[in-house]
């Protein structure tokens, strides 16, 4: 597989009155064509900001300060605003965490799909009834693709007339309307019950295979990553701390933080046993010392961890930001 998205040295900062918050600090990651990459970590670890930076959607007081974002051979940071708008929605699409607030309550579902097609679909007839008919047919097709029953009649309905799971499907339909090469799914199962979560995730996996697109799946749920992702990237305090093939990272974690995340998940085999949480809190991202950012919470920390820690090889196709990378037990 060839590389679709190549991020190197990405640093995104929010300039606040209290100081500079480096929400993303030196992220390197590659996403291959047709691959599903899982991005996991606690809230505030930089998962969503990393991919908002890719989309050019970081708003003031935030800004991308450094790094290269190469998508399909083009450096996105070198594009003009108009050129970037042509990429968003057409080649890279993103579904937001809360479908109810992301969808426009004043427009019907059909109108919201039509907006994307009007802006990005170059195959539509130039004008008139033929164009309107093509947009409607394509909108019906997309709702049918994501499993909305009676799509022809439901185009005229508003977001509040759908359930949470249906709204999430509509978000996916809007994102896929122009056949993007990359879908960024930001917490696509937020606020959904487990049955609907499974349906939405299976839908994304099925469409990914059918359309041959890549998926960046941002989530807190390592179970979701284990079942649906080819590779996983673990983030902590704005940095990548471990990445590699999903089965290997989950089966034999090489960073104490990854191990802590896995240890805090309840399992049926642990019935009657207490869950082991990660002690402490995520550090304040203002004025961080150069040491390992997980140092204060790490059970295997040493004085050597007080120096800056770079990513180290942890096996074929794997790396971890830890000097004890070969000492952390599976």
C-alpha angles and dihedrals in degrees: 000000000000126000116266100174123026118182119184129181095345113183122177120183135189112209107215134169089254092053143278115323110205098204091171116029120181102333118179119183140147127207117198127215111273092009130129112218119192118211114197138173143110122299109284095027093120101256099129095035090055092059095037083059089053090052094046090240101125106125130207131311081034125076140167102250102180145358144066125271109191115184120182090339097313127106102231093199089061093056123102118242090258092050091049091051088055090055096047112082094007105056101008120033131181134200115206128226099252114040094191093060095035094056118075108248092203096058130066119244090252092053091052094052089045091056091061093046092048091052101043116013107101093179095070120108110265099247150332132042093331090061093047091048092049091051092049093048091049091048092051089048092053094049089049090049092058093046103258107156119232091009094178093063097035092061087081095055128097126237094256089061091066132074121247093261092048091050089053089052089051090052089053091048091053091047093050097042094104097036100251123204091221130035117195107201108193109198092323093181099052113142093001124124117248096259093053090043090058092048093051093047093047089050092054092047093048094048091046091057093042095049097033092230129146122246131206104198113197112197147141091220116095089186089063090049092049092054103038112024131082094201135013134214117198116205130195129177094345097314137094107246099177139005138169144101109340098235092051097045093048095039096045111015113195100193122068091227093056089048090050092051091051092046092055094058115101115235133189089234088060095057109153093014123109119250113245110230125199106257122234132012137287107271123253106265093217113097097352116186116242094253128104106297092221092052098107092052100036120114093203099043121142137177089269088067091068090080124077110282122213127198111277131198111265099177138309108339091352136109138171135190097234136100088214091056093132094041101057105103120230 
